[in-house]
Amino acid sequence: MSYIIFENIDDIGILTLNRYQKRNAINLEFMYELSKIISDIKNLDIKALLVKSSGNVFCSGGDIDYFATLDSKEKAKDMAFLMHNILNEIENLQIPTIACINGSAV
């Protein structure tokens, strides 16, 4: 199952956070999938991007179980740096980006 789903409907990109069984908590695989899709979006001719989620929580933040595997400061810094870069890529998209928040968001 993909943690991130992307659809292009009538030139509107719809990105769905799809880790609902973990309240859309962010782990490494989630970040890699999100990074890849954001990179792909840059090459598409879409007018806007909608970001939504499956389940009852938009995003519960970082996955605590994943954080427990970060056994060094370097691994934690690498994870934070990766997420920082992903958020910068989203911010720098040349199209309107709208978060369709349903439920809690951390």
PyMOL commands that set and color helices and strands:
alter all, ss='L'
color gray80, all
select helices_A, chain A and resi 20-22+28-41+64-67+73-91
alter helices_A, ss='H'
color red, helices_A
select strands_A, chain A and resi 4-9+12-17+48-53+57-59+97-99+104-105
alter strands_A, ss='S'
color yellow, strands_A
deselect
rebuild
show_as cartoon
